[in-house]
Amino acid sequence: FKKDLLAIKKRREDIANPPQKEEEDEEEKKPGSEAVAEYLEGKKKYEDMRKQKLKKGSSRKTQTMALLDRFKSKLSSAITETGP
């Protein structure tokens, strides 16, 4: 009975704290080819970008407005370049 309780307790701990070292080891290994290295680099880049993405709120609104202003300026410069 005691062994069963210990086994159940260990399973709960494993579920609550999954091992993360395996993922880190895979990323730290040197890639075998250039394509794999490029893939891992791109994956890391987009993970960082996703983490930097702001949540809903006033700060996100300011970021959106900044993007809109940048688009407007590009649009107006493109119109003046192609205009008569």
Phi and psi restraints in degrees (range 20) as a CNS / XPLOR table:
assign (resid 1 and name C) (resid 2 and name N)
       (resid 2 and name CA) (resid 2 and name C) 1.0 -65.0 20.0 2
assign (resid 2 and name N) (resid 2 and name CA)
       (resid 2 and name C) (resid 3 and name N) 1.0 -38.5 20.0 2
assign (resid 2 and name C) (resid 3 and name N)
       (resid 3 and name CA) (resid 3 and name C) 1.0 -65.0 20.0 2
assign (resid 3 and name N) (resid 3 and name CA)
       (resid 3 and name C) (resid 4 and name N) 1.0 -38.9 20.0 2
assign (resid 3 and name C) (resid 4 and name N)
       (resid 4 and name CA) (resid 4 and name C) 1.0 -63.2 20.0 2
assign (resid 4 and name N) (resid 4 and name CA)
       (resid 4 and name C) (resid 5 and name N) 1.0 -43.0 20.0 2
assign (resid 4 and name C) (resid 5 and name N)
       (resid 5 and name CA) (resid 5 and name C) 1.0 -63.2 20.0 2
assign (resid 5 and name N) (resid 5 and name CA)
       (resid 5 and name C) (resid 6 and name N) 1.0 -41.8 20.0 2
assign (resid 5 and name C) (resid 6 and name N)
       (resid 6 and name CA) (resid 6 and name C) 1.0 -64.7 20.0 2
assign (resid 6 and name N) (resid 6 and name CA)
       (resid 6 and name C) (resid 7 and name N) 1.0 -40.3 20.0 2
assign (resid 6 and name C) (resid 7 and name N)
       (resid 7 and name CA) (resid 7 and name C) 1.0 -64.1 20.0 2
assign (resid 7 and name N) (resid 7 and name CA)
       (resid 7 and name C) (resid 8 and name N) 1.0 -42.8 20.0 2
assign (resid 7 and name C) (resid 8 and name N)
       (resid 8 and name CA) (resid 8 and name C) 1.0 -64.6 20.0 2
assign (resid 8 and name N) (resid 8 and name CA)
       (resid 8 and name C) (resid 9 and name N) 1.0 -41.2 20.0 2
assign (resid 8 and name C) (resid 9 and name N)
       (resid 9 and name CA) (resid 9 and name C) 1.0 -63.2 20.0 2
assign (resid 9 and name N) (resid 9 and name CA)
       (resid 9 and name C) (resid 10 and name N) 1.0 -41.0 20.0 2
assign (resid 9 and name C) (resid 10 and name N)
       (resid 10 and name CA) (resid 10 and name C) 1.0 -66.0 20.0 2
assign (resid 10 and name N) (resid 10 and name CA)
       (resid 10 and name C) (resid 11 and name N) 1.0 -40.0 20.0 2
assign (resid 10 and name C) (resid 11 and name N)
       (resid 11 and name CA) (resid 11 and name C) 1.0 -62.6 20.0 2
assign (resid 11 and name N) (resid 11 and name CA)
       (resid 11 and name C) (resid 12 and name N) 1.0 -40.7 20.0 2
assign (resid 11 and name C) (resid 12 and name N)
       (resid 12 and name CA) (resid 12 and name C) 1.0 -62.1 20.0 2
assign (resid 12 and name N) (resid 12 and name CA)
       (resid 12 and name C) (resid 13 and name N) 1.0 -41.6 20.0 2
assign (resid 12 and name C) (resid 13 and name N)
       (resid 13 and name CA) (resid 13 and name C) 1.0 -65.9 20.0 2
assign (resid 13 and name N) (resid 13 and name CA)
       (resid 13 and name C) (resid 14 and name N) 1.0 -39.1 20.0 2
assign (resid 13 and name C) (resid 14 and name N)
       (resid 14 and name CA) (resid 14 and name C) 1.0 -65.6 20.0 2
assign (resid 14 and name N) (resid 14 and name CA)
       (resid 14 and name C) (resid 15 and name N) 1.0 -38.4 20.0 2
assign (resid 14 and name C) (resid 15 and name N)
       (resid 15 and name CA) (resid 15 and name C) 1.0 -70.2 20.0 2
assign (resid 15 and name N) (resid 15 and name CA)
       (resid 15 and name C) (resid 16 and name N) 1.0 -40.6 20.0 2
assign (resid 15 and name C) (resid 16 and name N)
       (resid 16 and name CA) (resid 16 and name C) 1.0 -70.4 20.0 2
assign (resid 16 and name N) (resid 16 and name CA)
       (resid 16 and name C) (resid 17 and name N) 1.0 -36.1 20.0 2
assign (resid 16 and name C) (resid 17 and name N)
       (resid 17 and name CA) (resid 17 and name C) 1.0 -126.4 20.0 2
assign (resid 17 and name N) (resid 17 and name CA)
       (resid 17 and name C) (resid 18 and name N) 1.0 80.6 20.0 2
assign (resid 17 and name C) (resid 18 and name N)
       (resid 18 and name CA) (resid 18 and name C) 1.0 -66.5 20.0 2
assign (resid 18 and name N) (resid 18 and name CA)
       (resid 18 and name C) (resid 19 and name N) 1.0 147.1 20.0 2
assign (resid 18 and name C) (resid 19 and name N)
       (resid 19 and name CA) (resid 19 and name C) 1.0 -68.3 20.0 2
assign (resid 19 and name N) (resid 19 and name CA)
       (resid 19 and name C) (resid 20 and name N) 1.0 127.7 20.0 2
assign (resid 19 and name C) (resid 20 and name N)
       (resid 20 and name CA) (resid 20 and name C) 1.0 -106.6 20.0 2
assign (resid 20 and name N) (resid 20 and name CA)
       (resid 20 and name C) (resid 21 and name N) 1.0 -7.1 20.0 2
assign (resid 20 and name C) (resid 21 and name N)
       (resid 21 and name CA) (resid 21 and name C) 1.0 -65.1 20.0 2
assign (resid 21 and name N) (resid 21 and name CA)
       (resid 21 and name C) (resid 22 and name N) 1.0 -32.8 20.0 2
assign (resid 21 and name C) (resid 22 and name N)
       (resid 22 and name CA) (resid 22 and name C) 1.0 -61.6 20.0 2
assign (resid 22 and name N) (resid 22 and name CA)
       (resid 22 and name C) (resid 23 and name N) 1.0 -42.4 20.0 2
assign (resid 22 and name C) (resid 23 and name N)
       (resid 23 and name CA) (resid 23 and name C) 1.0 -65.4 20.0 2
assign (resid 23 and name N) (resid 23 and name CA)
       (resid 23 and name C) (resid 24 and name N) 1.0 -43.0 20.0 2
assign (resid 23 and name C) (resid 24 and name N)
       (resid 24 and name CA) (resid 24 and name C) 1.0 -64.4 20.0 2
assign (resid 24 and name N) (resid 24 and name CA)
       (resid 24 and name C) (resid 25 and name N) 1.0 -39.8 20.0 2
assign (resid 24 and name C) (resid 25 and name N)
       (resid 25 and name CA) (resid 25 and name C) 1.0 -64.1 20.0 2
assign (resid 25 and name N) (resid 25 and name CA)
       (resid 25 and name C) (resid 26 and name N) 1.0 -40.1 20.0 2
assign (resid 25 and name C) (resid 26 and name N)
       (resid 26 and name CA) (resid 26 and name C) 1.0 -63.4 20.0 2
assign (resid 26 and name N) (resid 26 and name CA)
       (resid 26 and name C) (resid 27 and name N) 1.0 -40.2 20.0 2
assign (resid 26 and name C) (resid 27 and name N)
       (resid 27 and name CA) (resid 27 and name C) 1.0 -73.1 20.0 2
assign (resid 27 and name N) (resid 27 and name CA)
       (resid 27 and name C) (resid 28 and name N) 1.0 -31.5 20.0 2
assign (resid 27 and name C) (resid 28 and name N)
       (resid 28 and name CA) (resid 28 and name C) 1.0 -78.4 20.0 2
assign (resid 28 and name N) (resid 28 and name CA)
       (resid 28 and name C) (resid 29 and name N) 1.0 -21.4 20.0 2
assign (resid 28 and name C) (resid 29 and name N)
       (resid 29 and name CA) (resid 29 and name C) 1.0 -62.7 20.0 2
assign (resid 29 and name N) (resid 29 and name CA)
       (resid 29 and name C) (resid 30 and name N) 1.0 145.2 20.0 2
assign (resid 29 and name C) (resid 30 and name N)
       (resid 30 and name CA) (resid 30 and name C) 1.0 -75.5 20.0 2
assign (resid 30 and name N) (resid 30 and name CA)
       (resid 30 and name C) (resid 31 and name N) 1.0 128.8 20.0 2
assign (resid 30 and name C) (resid 31 and name N)
       (resid 31 and name CA) (resid 31 and name C) 1.0 -66.4 20.0 2
assign (resid 31 and name N) (resid 31 and name CA)
       (resid 31 and name C) (resid 32 and name N) 1.0 148.6 20.0 2
assign (resid 31 and name C) (resid 32 and name N)
       (resid 32 and name CA) (resid 32 and name C) 1.0 -76.3 20.0 2
assign (resid 32 and name N) (resid 32 and name CA)
       (resid 32 and name C) (resid 33 and name N) 1.0 -28.2 20.0 2
assign (resid 32 and name C) (resid 33 and name N)
       (resid 33 and name CA) (resid 33 and name C) 1.0 -134.4 20.0 2
assign (resid 33 and name N) (resid 33 and name CA)
       (resid 33 and name C) (resid 34 and name N) 1.0 167.4 20.0 2
assign (resid 33 and name C) (resid 34 and name N)
       (resid 34 and name CA) (resid 34 and name C) 1.0 -68.8 20.0 2
assign (resid 34 and name N) (resid 34 and name CA)
       (resid 34 and name C) (resid 35 and name N) 1.0 -35.0 20.0 2
assign (resid 34 and name C) (resid 35 and name N)
       (resid 35 and name CA) (resid 35 and name C) 1.0 -64.9 20.0 2
assign (resid 35 and name N) (resid 35 and name CA)
       (resid 35 and name C) (resid 36 and name N) 1.0 -39.9 20.0 2
assign (resid 35 and name C) (resid 36 and name N)
       (resid 36 and name CA) (resid 36 and name C) 1.0 -66.0 20.0 2
assign (resid 36 and name N) (resid 36 and name CA)
       (resid 36 and name C) (resid 37 and name N) 1.0 -41.2 20.0 2
assign (resid 36 and name C) (resid 37 and name N)
       (resid 37 and name CA) (resid 37 and name C) 1.0 -62.1 20.0 2
assign (resid 37 and name N) (resid 37 and name CA)
       (resid 37 and name C) (resid 38 and name N) 1.0 -42.1 20.0 2
assign (resid 37 and name C) (resid 38 and name N)
       (resid 38 and name CA) (resid 38 and name C) 1.0 -65.2 20.0 2
assign (resid 38 and name N) (resid 38 and name CA)
       (resid 38 and name C) (resid 39 and name N) 1.0 -40.2 20.0 2
assign (resid 38 and name C) (resid 39 and name N)
       (resid 39 and name CA) (resid 39 and name C) 1.0 -62.1 20.0 2
assign (resid 39 and name N) (resid 39 and name CA)
       (resid 39 and name C) (resid 40 and name N) 1.0 -47.3 20.0 2
assign (resid 39 and name C) (resid 40 and name N)
       (resid 40 and name CA) (resid 40 and name C) 1.0 -63.7 20.0 2
assign (resid 40 and name N) (resid 40 and name CA)
       (resid 40 and name C) (resid 41 and name N) 1.0 -37.6 20.0 2
assign (resid 40 and name C) (resid 41 and name N)
       (resid 41 and name CA) (resid 41 and name C) 1.0 -65.5 20.0 2
assign (resid 41 and name N) (resid 41 and name CA)
       (resid 41 and name C) (resid 42 and name N) 1.0 -44.0 20.0 2
assign (resid 41 and name C) (resid 42 and name N)
       (resid 42 and name CA) (resid 42 and name C) 1.0 -64.3 20.0 2
assign (resid 42 and name N) (resid 42 and name CA)
       (resid 42 and name C) (resid 43 and name N) 1.0 -40.0 20.0 2
assign (resid 42 and name C) (resid 43 and name N)
       (resid 43 and name CA) (resid 43 and name C) 1.0 -62.3 20.0 2
assign (resid 43 and name N) (resid 43 and name CA)
       (resid 43 and name C) (resid 44 and name N) 1.0 -43.8 20.0 2
assign (resid 43 and name C) (resid 44 and name N)
       (resid 44 and name CA) (resid 44 and name C) 1.0 -64.8 20.0 2
assign (resid 44 and name N) (resid 44 and name CA)
       (resid 44 and name C) (resid 45 and name N) 1.0 -40.0 20.0 2
assign (resid 44 and name C) (resid 45 and name N)
       (resid 45 and name CA) (resid 45 and name C) 1.0 -60.3 20.0 2
assign (resid 45 and name N) (resid 45 and name CA)
       (resid 45 and name C) (resid 46 and name N) 1.0 -47.4 20.0 2
assign (resid 45 and name C) (resid 46 and name N)
       (resid 46 and name CA) (resid 46 and name C) 1.0 -72.7 20.0 2
assign (resid 46 and name N) (resid 46 and name CA)
       (resid 46 and name C) (resid 47 and name N) 1.0 -29.0 20.0 2
assign (resid 46 and name C) (resid 47 and name N)
       (resid 47 and name CA) (resid 47 and name C) 1.0 -65.1 20.0 2
assign (resid 47 and name N) (resid 47 and name CA)
       (resid 47 and name C) (resid 48 and name N) 1.0 -41.8 20.0 2
assign (resid 47 and name C) (resid 48 and name N)
       (resid 48 and name CA) (resid 48 and name C) 1.0 -63.8 20.0 2
assign (resid 48 and name N) (resid 48 and name CA)
       (resid 48 and name C) (resid 49 and name N) 1.0 -41.1 20.0 2
assign (resid 48 and name C) (resid 49 and name N)
       (resid 49 and name CA) (resid 49 and name C) 1.0 -64.4 20.0 2
assign (resid 49 and name N) (resid 49 and name CA)
       (resid 49 and name C) (resid 50 and name N) 1.0 -38.9 20.0 2
assign (resid 49 and name C) (resid 50 and name N)
       (resid 50 and name CA) (resid 50 and name C) 1.0 -65.7 20.0 2
assign (resid 50 and name N) (resid 50 and name CA)
       (resid 50 and name C) (resid 51 and name N) 1.0 -36.8 20.0 2
assign (resid 50 and name C) (resid 51 and name N)
       (resid 51 and name CA) (resid 51 and name C) 1.0 -69.1 20.0 2
assign (resid 51 and name N) (resid 51 and name CA)
       (resid 51 and name C) (resid 52 and name N) 1.0 -32.0 20.0 2
assign (resid 51 and name C) (resid 52 and name N)
       (resid 52 and name CA) (resid 52 and name C) 1.0 -78.3 20.0 2
assign (resid 52 and name N) (resid 52 and name CA)
       (resid 52 and name C) (resid 53 and name N) 1.0 -17.6 20.0 2
assign (resid 52 and name C) (resid 53 and name N)
       (resid 53 and name CA) (resid 53 and name C) 1.0 -60.3 20.0 2
assign (resid 53 and name N) (resid 53 and name CA)
       (resid 53 and name C) (resid 54 and name N) 1.0 131.0 20.0 2
assign (resid 53 and name C) (resid 54 and name N)
       (resid 54 and name CA) (resid 54 and name C) 1.0 -82.3 20.0 2
assign (resid 54 and name N) (resid 54 and name CA)
       (resid 54 and name C) (resid 55 and name N) 1.0 153.5 20.0 2
assign (resid 54 and name C) (resid 55 and name N)
       (resid 55 and name CA) (resid 55 and name C) 1.0 -82.8 20.0 2
assign (resid 55 and name N) (resid 55 and name CA)
       (resid 55 and name C) (resid 56 and name N) 1.0 173.2 20.0 2
assign (resid 55 and name C) (resid 56 and name N)
       (resid 56 and name CA) (resid 56 and name C) 1.0 -64.1 20.0 2
assign (resid 56 and name N) (resid 56 and name CA)
       (resid 56 and name C) (resid 57 and name N) 1.0 142.4 20.0 2
assign (resid 56 and name C) (resid 57 and name N)
       (resid 57 and name CA) (resid 57 and name C) 1.0 149.5 20.0 2
assign (resid 57 and name N) (resid 57 and name CA)
       (resid 57 and name C) (resid 58 and name N) 1.0 -170.3 20.0 2
assign (resid 57 and name C) (resid 58 and name N)
       (resid 58 and name CA) (resid 58 and name C) 1.0 -67.2 20.0 2
assign (resid 58 and name N) (resid 58 and name CA)
       (resid 58 and name C) (resid 59 and name N) 1.0 -36.1 20.0 2
assign (resid 58 and name C) (resid 59 and name N)
       (resid 59 and name CA) (resid 59 and name C) 1.0 -67.4 20.0 2
assign (resid 59 and name N) (resid 59 and name CA)
       (resid 59 and name C) (resid 60 and name N) 1.0 -34.9 20.0 2
assign (resid 59 and name C) (resid 60 and name N)
       (resid 60 and name CA) (resid 60 and name C) 1.0 -68.7 20.0 2
assign (resid 60 and name N) (resid 60 and name CA)
       (resid 60 and name C) (resid 61 and name N) 1.0 -35.5 20.0 2
assign (resid 60 and name C) (resid 61 and name N)
       (resid 61 and name CA) (resid 61 and name C) 1.0 -64.1 20.0 2
assign (resid 61 and name N) (resid 61 and name CA)
       (resid 61 and name C) (resid 62 and name N) 1.0 -42.6 20.0 2
assign (resid 61 and name C) (resid 62 and name N)
       (resid 62 and name CA) (resid 62 and name C) 1.0 -64.3 20.0 2
assign (resid 62 and name N) (resid 62 and name CA)
       (resid 62 and name C) (resid 63 and name N) 1.0 -37.4 20.0 2
assign (resid 62 and name C) (resid 63 and name N)
       (resid 63 and name CA) (resid 63 and name C) 1.0 -65.2 20.0 2
assign (resid 63 and name N) (resid 63 and name CA)
       (resid 63 and name C) (resid 64 and name N) 1.0 -41.7 20.0 2
assign (resid 63 and name C) (resid 64 and name N)
       (resid 64 and name CA) (resid 64 and name C) 1.0 -64.2 20.0 2
assign (resid 64 and name N) (resid 64 and name CA)
       (resid 64 and name C) (resid 65 and name N) 1.0 -42.2 20.0 2
assign (resid 64 and name C) (resid 65 and name N)
       (resid 65 and name CA) (resid 65 and name C) 1.0 -65.4 20.0 2
assign (resid 65 and name N) (resid 65 and name CA)
       (resid 65 and name C) (resid 66 and name N) 1.0 -36.7 20.0 2
assign (resid 65 and name C) (resid 66 and name N)
       (resid 66 and name CA) (resid 66 and name C) 1.0 -63.9 20.0 2
assign (resid 66 and name N) (resid 66 and name CA)
       (resid 66 and name C) (resid 67 and name N) 1.0 -41.7 20.0 2
assign (resid 66 and name C) (resid 67 and name N)
       (resid 67 and name CA) (resid 67 and name C) 1.0 -63.8 20.0 2
assign (resid 67 and name N) (resid 67 and name CA)
       (resid 67 and name C) (resid 68 and name N) 1.0 -39.7 20.0 2
assign (resid 67 and name C) (resid 68 and name N)
       (resid 68 and name CA) (resid 68 and name C) 1.0 -64.3 20.0 2
assign (resid 68 and name N) (resid 68 and name CA)
       (resid 68 and name C) (resid 69 and name N) 1.0 -43.0 20.0 2
assign (resid 68 and name C) (resid 69 and name N)
       (resid 69 and name CA) (resid 69 and name C) 1.0 -62.7 20.0 2
assign (resid 69 and name N) (resid 69 and name CA)
       (resid 69 and name C) (resid 70 and name N) 1.0 -40.0 20.0 2
assign (resid 69 and name C) (resid 70 and name N)
       (resid 70 and name CA) (resid 70 and name C) 1.0 -64.8 20.0 2
assign (resid 70 and name N) (resid 70 and name CA)
       (resid 70 and name C) (resid 71 and name N) 1.0 -40.8 20.0 2
assign (resid 70 and name C) (resid 71 and name N)
       (resid 71 and name CA) (resid 71 and name C) 1.0 -63.9 20.0 2
assign (resid 71 and name N) (resid 71 and name CA)
       (resid 71 and name C) (resid 72 and name N) 1.0 -42.9 20.0 2
assign (resid 71 and name C) (resid 72 and name N)
       (resid 72 and name CA) (resid 72 and name C) 1.0 -60.9 20.0 2
assign (resid 72 and name N) (resid 72 and name CA)
       (resid 72 and name C) (resid 73 and name N) 1.0 -42.1 20.0 2
assign (resid 72 and name C) (resid 73 and name N)
       (resid 73 and name CA) (resid 73 and name C) 1.0 -66.7 20.0 2
assign (resid 73 and name N) (resid 73 and name CA)
       (resid 73 and name C) (resid 74 and name N) 1.0 -40.0 20.0 2
assign (resid 73 and name C) (resid 74 and name N)
       (resid 74 and name CA) (resid 74 and name C) 1.0 -64.5 20.0 2
assign (resid 74 and name N) (resid 74 and name CA)
       (resid 74 and name C) (resid 75 and name N) 1.0 -41.5 20.0 2
assign (resid 74 and name C) (resid 75 and name N)
       (resid 75 and name CA) (resid 75 and name C) 1.0 -64.0 20.0 2
assign (resid 75 and name N) (resid 75 and name CA)
       (resid 75 and name C) (resid 76 and name N) 1.0 -45.4 20.0 2
assign (resid 75 and name C) (resid 76 and name N)
       (resid 76 and name CA) (resid 76 and name C) 1.0 -67.1 20.0 2
assign (resid 76 and name N) (resid 76 and name CA)
       (resid 76 and name C) (resid 77 and name N) 1.0 -37.0 20.0 2
assign (resid 76 and name C) (resid 77 and name N)
       (resid 77 and name CA) (resid 77 and name C) 1.0 -69.0 20.0 2
assign (resid 77 and name N) (resid 77 and name CA)
       (resid 77 and name C) (resid 78 and name N) 1.0 -35.1 20.0 2
assign (resid 77 and name C) (resid 78 and name N)
       (resid 78 and name CA) (resid 78 and name C) 1.0 -68.0 20.0 2
assign (resid 78 and name N) (resid 78 and name CA)
       (resid 78 and name C) (resid 79 and name N) 1.0 -36.5 20.0 2
assign (resid 78 and name C) (resid 79 and name N)
       (resid 79 and name CA) (resid 79 and name C) 1.0 -68.2 20.0 2
assign (resid 79 and name N) (resid 79 and name CA)
       (resid 79 and name C) (resid 80 and name N) 1.0 -41.8 20.0 2
assign (resid 79 and name C) (resid 80 and name N)
       (resid 80 and name CA) (resid 80 and name C) 1.0 -69.4 20.0 2
assign (resid 80 and name N) (resid 80 and name CA)
       (resid 80 and name C) (resid 81 and name N) 1.0 -31.8 20.0 2
assign (resid 80 and name C) (resid 81 and name N)
       (resid 81 and name CA) (resid 81 and name C) 1.0 -70.1 20.0 2
assign (resid 81 and name N) (resid 81 and name CA)
       (resid 81 and name C) (resid 82 and name N) 1.0 -40.1 20.0 2
assign (resid 81 and name C) (resid 82 and name N)
       (resid 82 and name CA) (resid 82 and name C) 1.0 -88.8 20.0 2
assign (resid 82 and name N) (resid 82 and name CA)
       (resid 82 and name C) (resid 83 and name N) 1.0 -10.5 20.0 2
assign (resid 82 and name C) (resid 83 and name N)
       (resid 83 and name CA) (resid 83 and name C) 1.0 -69.4 20.0 2
assign (resid 83 and name N) (resid 83 and name CA)
       (resid 83 and name C) (resid 84 and name N) 1.0 168.5 20.0 2
